[in-house]
Amino acid sequence: MTDPLRERCAAIVGAPHVLSDPEDRAGYETDWTGRFHGVARFVVRPANTDEVAATVRACTDARAALVPQGGNTGLVGGSVPGHGDVVLSVRRLQALGPVDTVAGEVTVGAGVTLEDLRNHALAAGWDFGVDLASRGSATVGGMIATNAGGIRVLRHGPMRSQLLGIEAVLADARVIRRMPGLKKDNTGYDIPGLLAGSEGTLAVVTAAHLRLTPIKPSRVTALLRLATLRAALRAVQSLRALSSLDAVEVFFPEGVALVCRHAGLEPPFATPDGVYLLVECAGQHDPTEELAAALETISFEDSAIATERPGRERLWAYRERHTEAINAEGVPHKLDVSLPLARMEEFTARVRPALEDAVPGARPILFGHLADGNLHVNVLGAEPDDERPDDAVFRLVASLGGSISAEHGIGRAKRRWLTLTRSPEDIAAMRAIKQALDPHGILNPGVLFP
């Protein structure tokens, strides 16, 4: 049967860019974990802001739910449709503006991948401060919508910190343009900052004006094996004094064993126990001596250091290939949390027995960004729709003064637990903003709010 909304969208973007066939839609209907699924009414792929605005207008007129989607690399079901939602993919918004080499800034489309953004910046003598393992498919629009963090937050902050200006389409099809953006602009509410982390519930981001960072040509990476997490936390305390510190990642023996098995890597050290800390320093000048001096003050069991790119990439592989190795074992529950550093050791001691009590036989694999207080608790051995492991982890996190989402967002996965760490007043204020900007609830319904 003819779908009038689909026909209207086809007239806006061209029939080839409205996907109705189930096979064509499939890649847009399941999130990266494989845990969250939906069925789209159809997928529409506009090529520019005008087409986005016209598509949003068409959906608003039809009171049809609209799900903005970037690279679909999210891990909490925040960019997959419910049943019958229209998916609006921003992947064709791939404009790369010229790099302002004086200011260190650039304007790019929401569909530009992180990898393409970084390559574009590097070619002009600059770099971008956010980095993720999914850099080849994560898009700028999706990273803004989730306020993505990644491995360099310690030094550069999350996506919100890179955002100088934004272009976005509101639910009534009006276009907000805070472009190109200024580093100092104290003229009222910070609209770009508000949209960062809003998970597509307030507007469809179409372009962004971004802060770049100077290239740091000299890097050194160290992989340390420490006896305990307490020793790792003491190491972080010493490492914070380094002006060149760029990343501090933590992982554990069960994760290393998984990576070695699935990626074909040799174990990094002969003894597999303890806690692993991956440290990277970067600067205009070689930071090796600075790192070596800091390591003399740290008590560790084993170490490996690399200054050349191939060696550094080999060390990073033990951390960055965790996600693919975990997914190769089954569909995981990916529970991204943050905690006060003072409670981190207590959390890691209690989370494993808490999961065993909740789901006997559950296998937790932990890794994360230790200096940021951010751990990714990946749980294997539980059915995708079994919420007992989620409940156990989130309640433990809340009891220790942490957050149920450090960088992945709330999406559909964590809605029911939002009240654990956000007060009724917080949630009421967020709902008021949502009501003001999207009174008909068109944009990403079912995401964020319990």
Helices and strands as residue ranges (DSSP letters): H 4-13, G 15-17, E 18-19, H 22-29, E 39-44, H 49-61, E 66-69, E 83-89, E 105-109, H 114-123, E 126-127, H 140-145, H 153-156, H 159-162, E 163-169, E 175-178, H 191-195, E 204-211, E 213-214, E 218-226, H 229-239, E 245-251, H 253-263, E 275-283, H 288-295, E 302-306, H 309-320, H 322-329, E 333-338, H 341-358, E 363-369, G 370-372, E 374-380, H 388-399, G 415-417, H 418-421, H 424-437
